[in-house]
Amino acid sequence: MSDAEIGLTATPTPKRDWLLIWRQMPLSFRIGSVILLCHAAVAMTGPFWAPYGYSQMGTGAPLSGMSLYHPFGVDQLGRDVFSRVVHGSWIVITLSLAGTLAGTVLGAVVGLLSGYVGGWVDEVVQRVLEALISIPFLVLALIAIAAAGTEYSGNPYLLIGVVALVYAPRIARMARAAAIDIATRDYVTVARLRGESAWTVMRWELLPNATSVLLVEFALRAGYAPVLIGSLGFLGFGLRPPTPEWGLMISENRALIIVSPSTVLGPGMALASLVVGLNLFTEGLARVFGRTVKLGTR
């Protein structure tokens, strides 16, 4: 057999398969993925190549503006804003993803069990979820922080719990809807006839078939988690200085926006690009799974 005939019968390489899959993905998914990969790369490697430490003072003349050595300027304490933005990447991404993941797990468990069990249990759970959903995001977050007490103020684990509490009720509603639909399938009926418990049915029958719904919900909520964390930091209820959390950085420099706008522009652009990347990724992911999302609602 000639080399030409061998080339005609050769199977596609895995590299070409992945490239073909990538090209078939929605454009929003690809753009969002590239933005998120850039943020992930900065978060993982940034502390090693950032020009200065996030709390290092005297890096330049305070409020000296943008320059080659200080792309985002220098704040009032002489700290390089660019270095602080870079160091803050992993903080914002970690808190956002951890809080959203915790909320997804909690919401999935509550929603799937509520939808599967039904009856008065479902009624009670839904009334509680409706009460929580009726409270605006930021108000519910502030109530949770106030209930935790001042001794936990600024604790990153508290912020993760707050994000989980805010998003869990909405995720639970979606998980319940998926459970009600899946519970009518034949394989769930067979599992019931085998005498399996509600927890076992949820673990082995409901959860695997609701994965696409939960994955889209996770991506959707993760797109707004940085805004929520940034809002809390801006209001003074987030992490404590000198932590380079982007919302806190914007709050620290907001009074200087006229004198040195770059000190606010840097963290603001970083936060905006992360949110845009997450939203584009979510929209593309929803299209891959044949679902629709409204990115203007939270």
C-alpha positions in Angstrom: 0.0 0.0 0.0 1.4 3.4 -1.0 1.9 6.3 1.4 -0.9 8.2 -0.3 -3.3 5.3 0.3 -2.2 5.1 3.9 -2.9 8.9 4.3 -6.4 8.5 2.9 -7.3 5.7 5.3 -5.7 7.2 8.4 -8.0 8.1 11.2 -8.0 11.7 12.6 -5.6 12.4 15.4 -6.9 13.3 18.9 -5.5 16.8 18.4 -7.5 17.3 15.2 -10.6 16.0 17.0 -10.3 18.5 19.8 -9.6 21.3 17.2 -12.8 20.3 15.4 -14.8 20.2 18.6 -13.5 23.7 19.5 -14.4 25.1 16.1 -18.0 23.7 16.5 -18.5 25.4 19.8 -20.6 28.7 19.9 -18.6 31.8 19.4 -19.6 33.2 22.8 -18.3 30.0 24.5 -14.9 30.4 22.7 -14.5 34.1 23.5 -15.6 33.5 27.1 -13.2 30.6 27.5 -10.2 32.6 26.2 -11.0 35.5 28.7 -11.4 33.0 31.6 -8.1 31.3 30.6 -6.3 34.6 30.7 -7.7 35.4 34.2 -6.8 31.9 35.4 -3.3 32.2 34.0 -2.8 35.6 35.8 -4.3 34.2 39.0 -2.0 31.2 39.1 1.2 32.8 37.9 0.7 36.5 38.8 2.3 36.5 42.3 5.5 35.2 40.7 5.9 38.0 38.1 4.1 40.9 39.6 6.5 43.9 39.8 5.8 44.6 43.5 4.1 43.0 46.5 0.4 43.8 47.0 1.1 45.8 50.2 4.5 47.2 49.3 4.6 50.9 49.8 7.0 53.5 48.3 6.9 51.9 44.8 6.4 55.3 43.2 5.2 58.8 43.9 1.6 58.6 45.3 -1.1 59.4 42.8 1.5 59.8 40.0 -0.8 58.4 37.4 -0.2 55.8 34.7 3.3 55.2 33.4 5.4 52.5 31.9 6.5 51.2 35.3 3.0 51.6 36.8 0.3 50.8 34.1 -2.5 51.4 36.6 -0.8 54.2 38.5 0.1 54.4 42.2 -2.4 54.8 45.0 -2.3 57.3 47.9 0.0 55.0 49.9 2.5 54.5 47.2 1.4 51.0 46.2 1.5 49.8 42.6 -2.1 49.3 41.6 -1.2 46.9 38.7 0.6 44.6 41.2 -2.4 44.7 43.6 -4.8 43.9 40.7 -2.6 40.9 39.7 -2.3 39.7 43.3 -6.1 40.1 43.8 -7.0 37.8 40.8 -6.7 34.5 42.7 -8.6 36.0 45.7 -11.6 37.1 43.6 -11.7 33.9 41.5 -11.3 31.6 44.4 -14.0 33.2 46.5 -16.4 33.4 43.6 -16.0 29.8 42.5 -15.9 28.4 46.0 -19.0 30.2 47.1 -20.9 29.3 43.9 -19.8 25.7 44.2 -21.0 25.5 47.8 -24.3 27.1 46.8 -24.7 24.7 43.9 -24.1 21.7 46.1 -26.5 22.9 48.8 -29.2 24.0 46.3 -28.9 20.7 44.3 -29.4 18.6 47.4 -32.3 20.6 48.7 -34.0 21.0 45.3 -33.6 17.4 44.1 -34.8 15.9 47.4 -37.7 18.4 47.6 -38.8 17.7 44.1 -38.5 13.9 44.4 -40.1 13.5 47.9 -43.0 16.0 47.2 -45.9 16.3 49.6 -45.8 18.6 52.6 -42.0 18.4 52.7 -41.9 20.0 49.3 -44.4 22.7 50.3 -42.5 23.7 53.4 -39.2 23.8 51.5 -40.6 25.9 48.7 -42.2 28.4 51.1 -38.8 28.9 52.8 -37.0 29.2 49.4 -39.6 31.8 48.2 -39.0 33.8 51.3 -35.3 33.9 50.7 -35.6 34.6 47.0 -37.9 37.6 47.8 -35.0 39.3 49.6 -32.6 41.2 47.3 -29.2 39.7 46.9 -27.2 42.4 48.6 -29.7 42.8 51.5 -29.7 39.0 52.2 -25.9 39.1 52.1 -25.7 41.9 54.6 -28.2 40.2 56.9 -26.1 37.1 56.9 -22.9 39.0 57.6 -24.6 40.9 60.5 -26.0 37.6 61.9 -22.5 36.1 61.9 -21.2 38.8 64.2 -18.3 41.2 64.1 -15.8 38.6 65.1 -16.1 36.9 61.7 -16.1 40.2 59.8 -13.7 40.0 56.9 -13.3 36.3 57.1 -13.0 34.7 53.6 -14.9 31.6 54.7 -17.8 33.9 55.8 -17.9 35.4 52.3 -18.0 31.9 50.7 -20.9 31.0 53.0 -22.7 34.3 52.1 -22.4 33.7 48.4 -23.6 30.1 48.9 -26.6 31.3 50.9 -27.6 33.9 48.4 -27.5 31.5 45.4 -28.6 28.2 46.9 -32.4 29.1 46.9 -32.4 29.9 43.2 -30.4 26.9 42.3 -32.7 24.7 44.4 -35.7 25.9 42.5 -34.1 24.9 39.2 -33.0 21.5 40.7 -36.5 20.9 41.9 -38.0 21.5 38.5 -35.5 19.1 37.0 -36.2 16.5 39.7 -40.0 16.7 39.0 -39.4 16.0 35.3 -36.9 13.2 35.9 -39.0 11.5 38.5 -41.5 10.5 35.9 -38.9 8.5 33.9 -39.0 4.7 33.8 -35.6 4.2 35.4 -36.7 6.2 38.5 -39.8 4.0 38.8 -37.7 0.9 38.6 -35.5 2.3 41.4 -38.5 2.9 43.5 -39.8 -0.6 43.0 -36.4 -1.9 44.1 -37.0 -0.2 47.4 -34.2 2.3 47.2 -34.2 5.2 49.5 -34.9 8.8 48.4 -31.2 9.7 48.9 -30.0 6.7 46.8 -32.4 7.6 44.0 -31.3 11.2 44.1 -27.6 10.2 44.1 -27.7 7.6 41.3 -30.7 8.6 39.2 -31.7 12.2 39.6 -28.3 13.9 40.0 -26.6 12.4 36.9 -29.5 13.4 34.7 -29.8 16.9 36.1 -26.0 17.6 35.6 -26.6 19.8 32.5 -29.1 22.0 34.4 -26.9 22.3 37.4 -23.8 23.0 35.3 -25.5 25.9 33.5 -26.8 27.2 36.8 -23.3 27.1 38.4 -21.8 29.0 35.4 -24.6 31.5 35.5 -24.3 32.3 39.2 -20.5 32.3 39.1 -20.8 35.1 36.5 -22.4 37.4 39.2 -20.5 36.2 42.2 -17.5 38.6 41.6 -20.0 41.5 41.5 -21.6 40.4 44.8 -18.2 40.0 46.5 -17.0 43.3 45.0 -20.1 45.1 46.2 -19.6 43.8 49.7 -16.0 44.9 49.6 -17.0 48.3 48.3 -19.4 48.8 51.2 -16.8 47.7 53.7 -18.3 44.3 54.5 -15.9 42.2 52.6 -12.2 41.4 53.1 -10.1 43.7 55.2 -7.3 46.0 54.0 -4.6 45.6 52.8 -6.1 42.6 51.0 -6.1 43.4 47.2 -9.8 42.5 46.6 -11.0 44.4 43.6 -14.2 45.8 45.2 -12.2 47.0 48.2 -9.6 48.6 46.0 -12.3 50.5 44.1 -13.7 51.7 47.5 -10.3 52.8 48.8 -9.6 54.9 45.7 -13.1 56.2 44.9 -12.4 59.6 46.6 -9.4 60.0 44.3 -11.2 59.2 41.0 -10.8 62.7 39.7 -7.2 63.1 40.9 -6.0 59.7 39.7 -8.8 57.8 37.8 -6.4 54.9 36.9 -6.4 53.7 40.5 -10.1 52.9 40.1 -9.9 52.0 36.4 -7.5 49.1 36.9 -9.5 47.0 39.3 -12.8 48.1 37.6 -11.6 46.8 34.3 -10.4 43.5 35.8 -13.7 43.0 37.5 -15.7 43.9 34.3 -13.6 41.6 32.1 -14.0 38.6 34.5 -17.8 39.1 34.6 -18.1 39.5 30.8 -16.0 36.4 30.3 -18.1 34.3 32.7 -21.3 35.5 31.1 -20.1 34.7 27.6 -19.0 31.3 28.7 -22.3 30.7 30.4 -24.3 31.7 27.3 -22.2 29.4 25.1 -22.4 26.5 27.6 -26.2 26.9 27.7 -26.4 26.7 23.9 -24.2 23.6 24.0 -26.7 21.9 26.3 -29.7 23.3 24.4 -30.8 25.6 27.1 -31.5 29.3 27.3 -30.4 31.7 30.0 -31.3 35.3 30.7 -28.0 36.9 31.5 -29.6 40.1 32.7 -31.3 38.4 35.6 -29.7 37.0 38.8 
